[in-house]
Amino acid sequence: MGAASSEGAAVRSAKYSDPVKQYTFLQIFRHPAEVTGTMDATKFRTGSAYKNALREAFRQHNMEREHAFFWGNAYEGTDTALGFTTSKPTRFTGGVFGNSPSGTPYVPTDNRFTPELGKLTEALLDSYLEIIMAEGSRERIAYCGPSAMRVLSAIAKSSATINMTPVKNGVYGMHLTEWITPFGSLYLKLHPLFAESTVLTGVMAIVEPRNLSYLYMKDRDTKLLKDRQNPGVDGRVDEYLSECGLEIKHGSTHGLISGITGFA
């Protein structure tokens, strides 16, 4: 109906929002690839020892960064109890479902759900998505563990009203499956890292990509630094290094559903 003012009334009091400031740190990720001189000169049936070491270092580098971007707690300190040096700080970047430096979660508790006894239903999922997708765009990506994806598939097969469609041309540079919900499109992606943990296998990590930004220190995005070995070492050490983090905006546009084991 709007506000009504009386004739001759004074100016009304102004109303404004006071947003909560959130921040994070950029984390230094380092993963060396090392081979001895003998290994580097030997012909293995599995291929070059150096190339294999380099490939494994790059895999570990990306896995640790991705894990931090999901679950990391932002922190800066020189605590000797944590193995830090006393003179130079160590920083951890904050992940979408981790905490800010103040200890406040980036994604509010109202956007985090665990179905009772792990049993997810279509109606329960809709009630979760109604909250998670209330703000922002009408699109979300849901990174799913294998148990969560299995349950979603079972729900879709049991309902004649759910539309799950593979997106042929890809969305956000990935091959996804689109789930049409009453609140918008939910793009499902089976996440391989979630399969490596019994805690994460039943997780749906739902994010609004428009509210996430990859950040890195100038000239310190992922690069391969060569010849990092000490002088006189009979071998070779190269290293992948990144100083990067994730900017998380509008935490209420993301959400987490965990502990999914079956449907009812």
N, C-alpha and C positions, 0 to 999 in steps of 0.2 A: 504493500500500500504506500510505502514511502513515508518520510517524515513531514509533519505539518508544523508550521510556525505561526504564532499569533501576530496580528498586526502590531507593528511598532516594537517587536521583540528584539532583544540584543542578539549579537552574533552567537551562534551555537559553539559549544566547545568542539575543537577539532578532534578527530579520531585517527589514529594511525597504528600501523603494525610495527613492532620492534623485532626484526628477525634475529634469530640466534646465530651467532658467528661460529662457524666450524672451520677447522684448518687441519693440515696434516704435514708430514715431512716427506722428503725424498730419501729413499733408501738406497744404499750402495749394495748391489748384488755382484758377486765375483765368483767365477767358476773356472779354475785352471784345467788345461789339458796337458798332461805330462807324459813323455816317453823318454826312455834312456837312449843313448846313442846306438846301442846294440839292437834294441827293439826297432828303432827307426830304420836301421839298415837291413833288418830281417824281412824276408818275404813270407808272409803268413797266408794260409789258405783262406782266412777270413778277411783278407785285404790289408791295407796299410794300417799299421798300429797307430800312427799319428792321426790319420783321418778318422779312425774309429774312436780314439780318445777325444778328438775335437767334436765329433758328432754327439758323444755322450755328455760332454761338458755343456754343449748348447742345449741339449734336451733338459738337463738338470737346471740350467739357467732359466729357461722358460717356465718350467714347472714351479720353481720357487717363486718367481715373479707372479705367476697366475694365482698361486695359493695365497700370497700376500695381498693381492688385489681383491680377493674374496673375503679373507678372514683375518687379515692383519690388524693389530692394535697399534695405533700411532704412539710413538714414544721416542724421547730423546734423553740420553743420560750418559754418565760415565761410571755407572755402578760397578765396582770391582766384583761384587757378588755374582754378577751376570757375565763376568769374564771380560768386561770392558777395560780399556786403559784409563788411567786417571787423568790424562791430559787432553785426550781427543774424544769428542762425543761420538756415540753410535746412535743412528736414527732408524726407526722402523716406520714404514709407511702404513697408513690406515686403509683397511679394506672395506668394501661396501657393508659387510655384515660384522665388521669389527668396531672398535671404539676410537673416538677422537682422543687427542692428547689429554683432555680433561676427564676422560673416562666415560663420557656420554656416548652411547651408541649412535652411529650415523643414521641407522634405520630404527625408528622408534619401536618400542615393545608392542604397540598396537598393531604393527604390521608384521608381527612374527607369530606363527601359529604352529601347533602340534595337535593333530587329531587324536581324540581319545582312543587309546589302545592301538594307535597307528592306523585305524580304519578310516579311509577317506571315502566320502560319497560325493555324488554330483552336486547335491544341494549344499553340502559343506564347502566344497571347492568354490562354488559360486559366491558363498558368503565371504570367503577369504578374498576372492578377487574383487568383489564389490568395494572392499576397503582399500586394497593395494592399488587398484586402478581408478580410484575416485579422483585423483589429481593427475595433471600432466596429460600426455597424449593418449591415444586409444591403442597404443601398441606397447607390448612388453616382450622381452626374451626371458624364457624360463630355462635355466641350466639345470638339468635333472640327473640324478643318480639313477642307476639301472632299476632299482626297486620302485622308485617313484615313476619312472617311465612305464614300467610294466603295469602299474596300477592305473595310470592314466589311460593306457591302451585298453585295459579291461573295462574301465568305465565307459569309454567310447563305444566299445563293441556291445555293451549291454544296453545302450541307449540309442534310439532311432533319431534323436534330435541333435546329436553332437556331430559336428563336421570337423574332421581332421584331414587336412590336405597337405601333401608335400609341396613345398615351394620350389618349382623347377629351376628358376633363374637365380635362386638364392636371395637372402635378405641380410643386410649388414655383412656381406661377404662370406656367409656361411650357408650350408644346406640345412634348412629348418623345416619343421612341420607346423603348419598353422592350425591352431585351435580357435574356432570362432566362439566367443563367449558373449553373453549379454552386455558386457562392458567394454568389448574391443577384441583385438586380435592378440592371442598369446602364442608366440613362436617358441616351439619346444626344441631343445637341443640336448642330446645325450652327452654328458660331459665325461670324458675318459678318466679324469683325475678323481671324480666322485666314486668311481668303481673301485678305487684302491683303498677305501676306508669303509669299515662297517658303519661308522657314524654318518657318513655322507651318502651312502647308497640310497637312503630314503629321503633325500633333500630335493626341494625345488627352490632354487635361488633365482628370484624374479627381479629383473632390473629394467630400468628405463634408460636405454642407451644414450638418449639425448642429454641426460643429466650426469653423464660420466665423461671425464676427459683424462687422457693419458698425458702426464707431465714428465719432463726430464730436464736435468740441468744442462745448460748450454754446452754443447760439444761433448756431452757425456751420455747420449743415448747409446743403446747397445752397440758395442764395437768389439772387434777382436784385436787384442794387443799382443804383439809377437815378441819373442825372445825375452821372456820375463825371468829366465833362470839366472842364478848368480854366476859371476865370472868363474871359469874353471870347471863348471859342472859338465860332466859327460852326458849330455842329454839336451832335451828341448822342452821348454815350458811356454805355452801361449795361454792367453786368458781372455775370457769373455767378461766384460765389465759394463754395468749399467748403473746410472744414478737416476732413479725414476720413482714415480708414484702415481696415485690416482686421485683426481679431484672429484669429490662426491657432492653433488648438488641436490637439494630437495629430497632429503632422505625418505620422506613419506611417499615418494613415488616408487620406491622399491619395496620388496617384501620377501619373507622367508617362510616356507612351509617345510617342516622337518619331521622326522620320525614316521614317514609313510611306509607301511608294511603290507597293506591290503585294502580292499574296499568292501563296503557293505551295502 
